[in-house]
Amino acid sequence: TARYLRLGDVLFYELQFVAASNTSYSTDSFRLSLSGSGLPASTSSVTYHSFGGGWVRPQGSAIYPIQVVEVNGVFILYVQPANSTYLQVSWCKSTVPENWNTSGIMYLCGWYRTA
């Protein structure tokens, strides 16, 4: 599910992903492409030009805060590992922050500039 509000060339978004029984997860970083998402395309003038946040719940009831960065039309999700002394983030993937199952949920919100 995705919702957005566009003010001029700035787009504010709220996106929720809920896994299903047939969901499979990548062992590489989770990347959500804007193309095909129903959200307008982003501008390509800056590589890392927006920032967002949210949370993920890979399984059970534990919720992990995330950072969302849009890179060339793709949202990349980052999480802080529990063993990290400083704020050094890692990509969300099938085993990070923990093993994902078919009840996983992602909630993202933020902004970016549209084309």
C-alpha positions as CSV (number, residue, x, y, z in Angstrom):
1,T,0.0,0.0,0.0
2,A,1.4,3.4,-0.9
3,R,0.0,6.9,-0.3
4,Y,1.6,10.2,-1.2
5,L,1.1,14.0,-1.3
6,R,2.8,16.1,-3.9
7,L,3.5,19.8,-3.2
8,G,5.2,21.3,-6.3
9,D,8.2,19.0,-7.0
10,V,8.4,17.6,-3.5
11,L,6.6,14.3,-2.8
12,F,5.9,13.0,0.7
13,Y,5.2,9.3,0.8
14,E,4.0,6.6,3.2
15,L,4.4,3.0,2.1
16,Q,3.6,-0.3,3.8
17,F,4.6,-3.8,2.7
18,V,2.9,-6.8,4.3
19,A,4.4,-10.3,3.4
20,A,2.2,-13.1,2.3
21,S,2.5,-16.9,2.3
22,N,4.3,-16.9,-1.0
23,T,6.8,-14.1,-0.2
24,S,10.5,-14.8,-0.7
25,Y,13.3,-12.5,0.4
26,S,16.6,-11.6,-1.3
27,T,19.9,-12.4,0.3
28,D,21.1,-9.1,-1.1
29,S,19.9,-5.7,0.2
30,F,16.2,-5.0,0.1
31,R,15.5,-2.5,-2.7
32,L,12.1,-1.1,-3.6
33,S,12.0,0.5,-7.1
34,L,9.8,3.5,-7.7
35,S,9.0,2.3,-11.2
36,G,6.0,0.0,-10.9
37,S,5.2,1.2,-7.3
38,G,2.5,3.7,-8.3
39,L,4.7,6.6,-7.0
40,P,5.9,9.3,-9.4
41,A,9.5,9.1,-10.6
42,S,12.2,10.9,-8.8
43,T,14.5,13.5,-10.2
44,S,17.9,12.1,-11.3
45,S,19.9,15.3,-10.7
46,V,21.3,14.1,-7.4
47,T,22.3,10.6,-6.5
48,Y,21.5,10.5,-2.8
49,H,18.9,13.2,-2.4
50,S,16.2,12.1,0.0
51,F,15.9,10.5,3.4
52,G,13.2,8.8,5.2
53,G,12.5,6.5,8.1
54,G,10.2,3.8,9.3
55,W,10.3,0.4,10.9
56,V,10.4,-3.3,10.0
57,R,9.1,-6.4,11.7
58,P,10.7,-9.4,10.1
59,Q,8.8,-11.9,12.3
60,G,7.0,-12.1,15.6
61,S,6.6,-8.8,17.5
62,A,10.1,-7.2,17.5
63,I,10.2,-3.9,15.7
64,Y,13.4,-2.4,14.3
65,P,13.8,1.3,13.3
66,I,15.2,1.8,9.8
67,Q,16.6,4.6,7.6
68,V,15.4,4.9,4.0
69,V,17.6,6.4,1.3
70,E,16.4,6.9,-2.3
71,V,19.2,6.3,-4.8
72,N,18.4,6.8,-8.5
73,G,14.8,5.8,-8.2
74,V,15.3,2.9,-5.7
75,F,14.5,3.0,-2.0
76,I,17.3,1.2,0.0
77,L,16.6,0.2,3.6
78,Y,19.2,0.4,6.4
79,V,19.1,-0.8,9.9
80,Q,21.6,-0.4,12.8
81,P,23.0,-3.8,14.0
82,A,22.7,-4.6,17.7
83,N,26.5,-5.2,18.0
84,S,27.4,-1.8,16.5
85,T,29.2,0.7,18.9
86,Y,28.6,3.7,16.6
87,L,25.8,4.4,14.3
88,Q,27.0,2.3,11.4
89,V,24.1,1.0,9.4
90,S,23.7,-2.3,7.4
91,W,21.4,-3.2,4.6
92,C,18.1,-4.9,5.5
93,K,18.1,-8.3,3.8
94,S,16.7,-11.8,4.4
95,T,18.8,-12.3,7.6
96,V,19.1,-8.6,8.8
97,P,18.0,-7.5,11.3
98,E,16.8,-11.1,11.8
99,N,15.5,-13.9,9.6
100,W,12.4,-12.7,7.7
101,N,9.3,-14.9,7.4
102,T,6.0,-14.7,5.6
103,S,4.5,-12.5,8.3
104,G,7.1,-9.7,7.8
105,I,6.0,-6.0,7.6
106,M,7.8,-2.9,6.4
107,Y,6.6,0.6,7.0
108,L,8.4,3.5,5.2
109,C,7.8,7.2,5.1
110,G,9.8,10.2,3.8
111,W,10.2,12.6,0.9
112,Y,11.9,13.0,-2.4
113,R,12.0,15.5,-5.4
114,T,10.0,14.5,-8.4
115,A,11.1,14.7,-12.1
